[in-house]
C-alpha cells in the first residue's frame, strides 16, 4: 500500500471539552460540537474531537474517503465509488486518470462534494472535512508534542496563540482489522492527491511527535477531524 508520510496535528485546550455526536442529518448551525481557535493566519477553527467521538481522546469513527458512515469491512471491493465486473474495474467518482476510472471514467473532481463529506453529513452545515491547505497550515504554524491524554497516545498541537488541540493516535482500518492504534494517526483531507490516492495528515510515535503529509487509498478507514465554516 503506497503511502507518502505527511504531517498534521490537532490542537486541544487545557480545559476539558466534550464533543457531542448528533447523527441527525443535516444538523442545524446550533450544534453542540466544540471547536478551538488556534490563532492560525487563516482563522480556521478546528473541532476538538474526531467525528464520531464524544471526547478529545476518543478515536471516533473510521471512514473510507467519500463515504459518510463507518462499516465493519474496508476494502476496494466494497468501496462506494469503486466498481468491478466483467466489463471493467475502477473508480466511478473522483477520478482524474482514465487508467483508474471505471471503463475509462474521468470527472476531474478533486474535492469532496458535500453529500460525500463525513463531517458535513454527520455534524451539519457548520462543518467540513479540512482541505489540504488547512491541514498544511495546521502542521506548519503549530508546534507538536507526542503525549497522552487520559492514557491515550496522540499528538498535541500548540497554536500561535497558545491554545492547543489533541489528535489521538487512532490508527486505521483495512479489511476487518484495526492497525497501529496507539501508534499513529491518519486523518483525511477533502482533497484528492492523484487518483486513486487521497491527501491525509499522518503522524507516528516513532517520529517523536512530528506531523507529516501523506496519502492513502480512499477505501482505507481513517479518522476525520473537522473544521468549522466561518459564519458571516
N, C-alpha and C positions, 0 to 999 in steps of 0.2 A: 504494500500500500504506500503510494507516494505521499510524502508529507514534507513541506518546507516549514521549518520552525520559525514562527514569528512571535512577537511578544505583545501581550495585552494584559492589563490588570484592572482591578476594580477597587474603588475606594470605599471604606466603611467608617462612619463616625464612631467616636469612642463611646458615646451614649448608645445603649441598646435600642435598636429599631426593629420593629416587626413588619413583615410584609404580608398583606392579605393575598388570597389567591381565588378571587371570584371568577368562576368559569363561565358565567353568563356572557353571551356574545350578541352584539357588542356591548361592552361596558361603557357607561357614560363618563364624562370628564370628571365627575365627582367620585373617583375611585379612591381606594384606601391603600394604594401601593406607594411606599415611601421612596424618596429619592434624595440625592445629595448633590450639592453644588461644590465642586472641587476647585473652583476658581480657574477653570480652563479658558483659554482665549476665546473659544467659540461660544462659551456659555452653556455648553451641553450639560444636561443634568442626567446623572446615572442612577438607575434603580439600585436600591440597597440589597436586593435579593434576586436570585435567579427566578425565571419564570417557572412556576410550579412549586416554589419554596415558600415557607412561612417565616423563615428567619435567615439572616445573612449566611450562617454556617451550613444551612441545609443545601443539599445538592440540587434539589428540584427535579424537573422533568428533563428527559433527553428527547431531542427532536432530530429527525432527518431534515436536511435543509429543504425548505419549501413545503414541509408538512406542518400541521398545526396541532397534532395530538401525539402523545407518546404511544409506544407499542411494545410488544414483547420480543420482536424479532426484527433485526435491522440488516437488510441485505439488498443488493441491487435488484434482485428479482421481485421483491415486494415494495420497492420504492415507487411512490405515487407517480413520478414523472419519468418512469422507465418502462419500456415495452419490449418484449421478446417473443417472436413467433416464427412461423415457417417463412415469413416474408423478409423480416429484418429484425434487428435489435438495436436499441439505442434510446436516447432521451427524447421526450415528447414536449418538453418545455425548457426554457433557459439553455438553449443550445446556440453557440456561436461557431460551431465547427461541424460541417456536414459529415465528417468522419465518425463523430459520436452521436449524431442525431438519428432518430429512427427513420429509416428509409431516406436518409439524407436531409432530415428535417433541420431547419435553422430558423430561429426567430430573433436572434441577437439581443435577447433580453439579458441585461447584466445586473439587475437588482430585483429583489423580490417584489411581486405585486402584493398589495395589502392583504388580499384574501389568502395569500400563502405565507404571511408573516406571523409566526407563532406569538410574538409579543402583542401585535395588534389584535389578533383574533381572541387570545386568551385574556388580555388585560384591557382592551378597549382602545378607543381612538387617540388617547393621550400617549400611547406607547408604540415604539418601533424597535425592531432589531437594528443595532447600530450599523452604520456604513463603515467601510474600510477606513475612511479618513477620520471618523470619530474614534475608532479603535486606535489608530495610529497616534492621534493627538493624546489619548489617554496614556499610551505607552511612553511617548516622548516627553510629555510635560509632567508626569508624576515620578516620584521615587518609589522603589519597590522593595519589599521585605518579605522573605519567606517566614511564615509564622503559623500559629494555631489560634483558633477561636473556639472556645468550649470544646477543646480536644480535637478539632477538625483542622487538618492541614490546609493551607492555602496561601495566597499572595495578598499582601496588604499594600494598597497604593495610597500614597500621600500626595494630595494635590498642591498646587502653588499657594493656596490659601490655608494649608494645614489640615483641611478636612480629609478624611480617609474613607476608603471603600475596600471591603474584603471579598475576594474571589475564592471560593472553596475549590480544592483540587478534586473535581467531580469525576475525572476520567472520561471515558467514552463507552458507548455500547456498539457492539458489532456482532451480527448473528444474535444469539440469545445471551451472550456473555457480556460482563462488565469488565473493562480493562483499566488498570492504572488508577483506580480510585484511591485518593490519598497521596498520590504521587505526582499527578499532573492535572492541568485543567485545559479544556479545549472549548472555546466559545465562538459560536458562529457570528460572522458579519452577515449583512444582507447582500453582499457583493460577490458576483461571480469572478473567479480568478482567471481561469482559462478552461473551458469545458473539457472534462467534467469536474474540474476542481473548484472549490469554494474557499474564499479567504476566511481565515479564522485567527483568533488570538490563542496562542499556545504558551504554556509555561510548565516547567517541571522542577521537581525537588532537586535534581542533580545540577541545575543551573543556578542554585542558591538565590532564588528569588527574581532572577531576570525574566522579563517577559519578551516574547518573540512573536513575529508574524509567522503564519504558516498557512497551509491549505490542506484540505482533505476531500475525500469523495463525499458527494451530497447524501448518500444513503446511510452514512455513519450517524449514530445517535450522539449528539453533543448538546452542551448547555447553551442557553440563551440568557444573556444579561441585557436587559432592555435600556433604552434611553427615552427620555420624556420629550414629547413635542412641545416646543415653546408656544405658549399661549399669548395671543395679542391682547 
